[in-house]
Amino acid sequence: MAPAALHAPPGPADAAELAQAVEDVMAVTEQVLEGFLTERTARARGVAPACGHLWSDLSGQVGGKLVRPRLTVAAYLGLGGSDPRAVAPVAAAQELLHTAMLVHDDLLDHDELRRGRPNVVGATRARLSARGFAARVVDEQAHAAGLLAGDVALASAFRLVGRAPVEPSVRVELVELLAAGIETAVDGELLDVASALLDPEDSQPLLVAELKTADYSCRLPLVTGAVLARVPEARAGLALVGTALGIAFQVADDELGVFGDPQVTGKSVVSDLREGRRTELLRLAYRDADAAGRAVLDAHVGRPDLDEAGAAAVRAVLVDSGALARTREVAARSARLARELAVATLPAPLAEYLGGVVDDLAGRGR
């Protein structure tokens, strides 16, 4: 049962006013984030060149659409919050948490590109290879850099929350939320890694999507905004909205990992197939394909040397088996639930604003 509609303190009068207010506060948030990265990089360079390289490479991975900070700011303002100084560092922390997850996820997936450019591991490899080190040494150093960069990004998320000018009791609650979000994401990441040991049909990609992506990417930022705004009764509704939104986003993102345009997404459309990632798209394909289709999947999915011709054959099975259409139905159903929950539980401007976010994130695979 969805939580009852709440009566929050007065916020923006409509979604347009909220959207403008969000962008105004996001400008402050970006300044906080940029200033923090500059500060920490300068400190690291004073320690040793290697430390400076690590922070510089990590800083290069921060950025993009800043969806998670924007969700925190939107929830805060939409529930009546009004102090940019309070929300900006906490919103920036959501982005550093996201960066940490990306760095570690790339490490686990053996990916060295992110958004079409070298990530921490890739940048470290290029720098050390240019200096003529042996391949084994470069591998070890690059792996260590990815692990340590993710660790320091996690620590930095907590540091930013600690800098927020809020009451100590609120800060403690924010730290608890952040720690719980990391714990849940690790649960999801572990299940994702372990799913490689399962037949695709026996995997649980929607559970992985909820734990690994939806919780820290959507639920945590939204609930954080409610805590900052001191509207505790909004937490339950925002948690449900965030979970549904995050699942829709991840399912759409998995589609882009196979059918997207790399020039637009910055993502390879063969790496997921080479890894044999247990997505809902792949699970449904194995479940519903005929014998000939399954033979194609068995021959190509999970091959490290998969080429575009093999990937095209797999895509044909994903379409012909109906897996692509059914995956889109899953994303659409979750997106619809997110919109309905927002309307039922949140102030109208915030519900309308989040409806636009749902349309943007869940419609990316179309």
VEXKEDO-872285 format. One line per 5 residues: number of its first residue (from 1); their letters; for each residue x, y, z of C-alpha. Coordinates in steps of 0.02 Angstrom, whole numbers, always signed. Example, Ala and Ser with C-alpha at 12.3 -4.5 7.8 and 13.67 -1.06 7.14 Angstrom:
<nodes>
1	as	+615 -225 +390 | +684 -53 +357
</nodes>
This chain:
<nodes>
1	mapaa	+0 +0 +0 | +68 +172 -47 | +93 +299 +92 | -40 +432 +108 | -13 +601 +25
6	lhapp	+82 +716 +140 | +71 +898 +185 | +247 +967 +170 | +302 +1145 +209 | +271 +1266 +66
11	gpada	+392 +1242 -79 | +395 +1301 -260 | +223 +1341 -329 | +238 +1229 -482 | +356 +1111 -573
16	aelaq	+430 +1249 -681 | +475 +1352 -529 | +547 +1197 -445 | +649 +1154 -600 | +726 +1328 -603
21	avedv	+763 +1322 -417 | +846 +1151 -439 | +960 +1218 -575 | +1005 +1369 -469 | +1056 +1259 -323
26	mavte	+1143 +1136 -439 | +1257 +1278 -494 | +1308 +1295 -311 | +1326 +1107 -296 | +1441 +1099 -446
31	qvleg	+1549 +1237 -371 | +1561 +1138 -209 | +1607 +980 -303 | +1736 +1065 -413 | +1812 +1157 -265
36	flter	+1823 +997 -164 | +1910 +901 -304 | +2032 +1045 -334 | +2071 +1054 -149 | +2101 +868 -128
41	tarar	+2202 +853 -288 | +2316 +995 -233 | +2340 +911 -64 | +2381 +745 -148 | +2508 +825 -264
46	gvapa	+2596 +892 -111 | +2612 +715 -44 | +2685 +632 -199 | +2664 +636 -389 | +2578 +466 -387
51	cghlw	+2447 +530 -265 | +2418 +681 -375 | +2394 +570 -528 | +2267 +464 -435 | +2162 +615 -385
56	sdlsg	+2177 +695 -556 | +2119 +535 -641 | +1977 +517 -517 | +1923 +697 -542 | +1916 +666 -729
61	qvggk	+1785 +532 -699 | +1670 +646 -599 | +1532 +729 -697 | +1398 +695 -826 | +1215 +733 -797
66	lvrpr	+1235 +736 -607 | +1069 +644 -590 | +1095 +592 -409 | +1138 +764 -340 | +994 +835 -439
71	ltvaa	+873 +712 -359 | +933 +762 -185 | +913 +947 -224 | +741 +920 -303 | +675 +823 -153
76	ylglg	+746 +952 -32 | +673 +1103 -122 | +511 +1015 -168 | +480 +978 +15 | +509 +1157 +70
81	gsdpr	+698 +1163 +97 | +776 +1331 +58 | +961 +1335 +107 | +1081 +1298 -37 | +1229 +1293 +83
86	avapv	+1151 +1147 +177 | +1103 +1040 +29 | +1248 +1074 -92 | +1385 +973 -3 | +1266 +830 +33
91	aaaqe	+1209 +827 -149 | +1391 +832 -205 | +1423 +681 -93 | +1296 +582 -195 | +1401 +611 -350
96	llhta	+1561 +554 -266 | +1472 +398 -205 | +1417 +366 -384 | +1595 +394 -447 | +1661 +269 -320
101	mlvhd	+1535 +139 -379 | +1582 +168 -560 | +1768 +152 -526 | +1747 -11 -433 | +1618 -76 -557
106	dlldh	+1735 -44 -702 | +1872 -134 -608 | +1762 -286 -583 | +1705 -283 -764 | +1882 -258 -832
111	delrr	+1826 -99 -921 | +1954 +39 -947 | +1843 +166 -1033 | +1704 +271 -959 | +1601 +393 -1062
116	grpnv	+1717 +359 -1208 | +1878 +408 -1117 | +2004 +315 -1008 | +1945 +287 -830 | +2063 +280 -681
121	vgatr	+2129 +109 -728 | +2145 +155 -912 | +2233 +319 -876 | +2354 +234 -758 | +2390 +98 -885
126	arlsa	+2424 +224 -1023 | +2539 +328 -913 | +2642 +180 -852 | +2647 +93 -1021 | +2719 +251 -1097
131	rgfaa	+2859 +241 -970 | +2905 +67 -1031 | +2858 -39 -880 | +2826 -225 -905 | +2647 -277 -940
136	rvvde	+2630 -373 -775 | +2689 -222 -675 | +2570 -108 -769 | +2424 -227 -736 | +2460 -230 -550
141	qahaa	+2480 -42 -535 | +2325 -4 -638 | +2219 -125 -536 | +2283 -48 -374 | +2243 +127 -437
146	gllag	+2063 +80 -476 | +2038 -1 -306 | +2114 +144 -211 | +2027 +280 -312 | +1859 +201 -276
151	dvala	+1903 +191 -92 | +1952 +374 -81 | +1795 +427 -174 | +1690 +335 -44 | +1785 +420 +98
156	safrl	+1760 +587 +12 | +1572 +565 +6 | +1573 +552 +195 | +1690 +700 +209 | +1570 +809 +110
161	vgrap	+1422 +757 +216 | +1526 +800 +370 | +1552 +976 +302 | +1367 +1014 +282 | +1309 +1155 +397
166	vepsv	+1168 +1057 +476 | +1125 +1006 +654 | +1228 +860 +722 | +1075 +747 +734 | +1037 +775 +550
171	rvelv	+1219 +743 +503 | +1217 +578 +597 | +1060 +525 +504 | +1138 +572 +337 | +1294 +470 +377
176	ellaa	+1186 +321 +423 | +1091 +336 +259 | +1251 +347 +159 | +1327 +196 +245 | +1168 +94 +220
181	gieta	+1164 +142 +36 | +1343 +82 +12 | +1305 -81 +102 | +1155 -113 -8 | +1252 -72 -167
186	vdgel	+1387 -196 -115 | +1252 -328 -91 | +1193 -295 -268 | +1368 -292 -341 | +1409 -458 -259
191	ldvas	+1250 -538 -327 | +1291 -467 -499 | +1466 -542 -495 | +1402 -708 -427 | +1268 -719 -561
196	alldp	+1405 -764 -685 | +1404 -935 -599 | +1219 -960 -643 | +1129 -1002 -801 | +1052 -841 -870
201	edsqp	+877 -908 -839 | +915 -934 -654 | +985 -760 -623 | +889 -620 -535 | +933 -462 -632
206	llvae	+788 -360 -564 | +842 -393 -386 | +1019 -344 -435 | +951 -186 -516 | +858 -140 -357
211	lktad	+1006 -169 -242 | +1151 -115 -351 | +1076 +34 -442 | +904 +88 -384 | +947 +103 -201
216	yscrl	+1099 +218 -207 | +1057 +303 -372 | +877 +353 -338 | +808 +301 -170 | +956 +365 -68
221	plvtg	+966 +538 -149 | +779 +566 -135 | +767 +509 +46 | +921 +614 +87 | +828 +767 +23
226	avlar	+683 +729 +139 | +799 +712 +289 | +881 +879 +250 | +711 +962 +228 | +654 +884 +392
231	vpear	+500 +806 +319 | +518 +627 +385 | +344 +578 +330 | +400 +596 +148 | +533 +463 +163
236	aglal	+423 +312 +131 | +345 +383 -27 | +512 +443 -95 | +591 +274 -60 | +457 +186 -162
241	vgtal	+469 +313 -303 | +659 +298 -304 | +657 +109 -310 | +536 +102 -455 | +629 +240 -547
246	giafq	+797 +155 -521 | +738 -12 -587 | +664 +70 -742 | +827 +164 -768 | +937 +8 -751
251	vadde	+830 -97 -868 | +834 +42 -998 | +1022 +60 -971 | +1047 -127 -1001 | +957 -108 -1166
256	lgvfg	+1076 +32 -1215 | +1220 -84 -1174 | +1169 -192 -1321 | +1062 -84 -1437 | +1123 +93 -1399
261	dpqvt	+1227 +212 -1502 | +1405 +219 -1430 | +1426 +394 -1501 | +1281 +453 -1395 | +1300 +345 -1239
266	gksvv	+1489 +327 -1231 | +1457 +142 -1196 | +1513 -9 -1295 | +1372 -114 -1368 | +1473 -275 -1361
271	sdlre	+1556 -273 -1189 | +1400 -332 -1095 | +1382 -476 -1219 | +1566 -519 -1207 | +1552 -523 -1017
276	grrte	+1390 -621 -1028 | +1308 -499 -905 | +1151 -573 -830 | +1029 -434 -876 | +841 -450 -886
281	llrla	+859 -437 -1074 | +973 -589 -1079 | +870 -687 -952 | +712 -665 -1055 | +802 -710 -1216
286	yrdad	+863 -875 -1145 | +692 -911 -1074 | +594 -874 -1231 | +708 -911 -1379 | +682 -1067 -1483
291	aagra	+816 -1201 -1500 | +901 -1113 -1645 | +902 -949 -1551 | +974 -1027 -1394 | +1111 -1105 -1499
296	vldah	+1157 -932 -1563 | +1160 -864 -1385 | +1266 -1010 -1323 | +1388 -986 -1467 | +1417 -800 -1442
301	vgrpd	+1367 -735 -1270 | +1514 -732 -1150 | +1648 -742 -1285 | +1790 -620 -1246 | +1828 -609 -1432
306	ldeag	+1649 -575 -1486 | +1648 -468 -1642 | +1512 -357 -1715 | +1448 -495 -1829 | +1421 -609 -1680
311	aaavr	+1342 -468 -1580 | +1223 -434 -1724 | +1170 -617 -1724 | +1135 -606 -1537 | +1035 -446 -1560
316	avlvd	+928 -533 -1690 | +884 -668 -1563 | +845 -537 -1431 | +721 -458 -1550 | +648 -616 -1629
321	sgala	+621 -703 -1461 | +521 -553 -1399 | +648 -522 -1260 | +679 -342 -1312 | +494 -300 -1317
326	rtrev	+462 -384 -1149 | +611 -296 -1071 | +541 -130 -1128 | +376 -178 -1048 | +467 -208 -883
331	aarsa	+548 -37 -892 | +385 +48 -941 | +289 -38 -800 | +416 +15 -670 | +419 +193 -739
336	rlare	+230 +201 -733 | +233 +143 -552 | +359 +279 -508 | +247 +413 -583 | +91 +348 -497
341	lavat	+177 +338 -328 | +245 +514 -347 | +73 +585 -385 | -6 +489 -241 | +120 +533 -106
346	lpapl	+213 +694 -147 | +174 +881 -166 | +116 +915 -344 | +268 +1016 -403 | +389 +882 -343
351	aeylg	+282 +741 -415 | +275 +828 -584 | +461 +863 -582 | +502 +682 -542 | +383 +627 -680
356	gvvdd	+496 +719 -801 | +648 +631 -728 | +560 +463 -753 | +525 +506 -934 | +706 +556 -963
361	lagrg	+791 +409 -877 | +671 +268 -918 | +649 +322 -1100 | +835 +321 -1142 | +826 +153 -1230
366	r	+697 +208 -1358
</nodes>
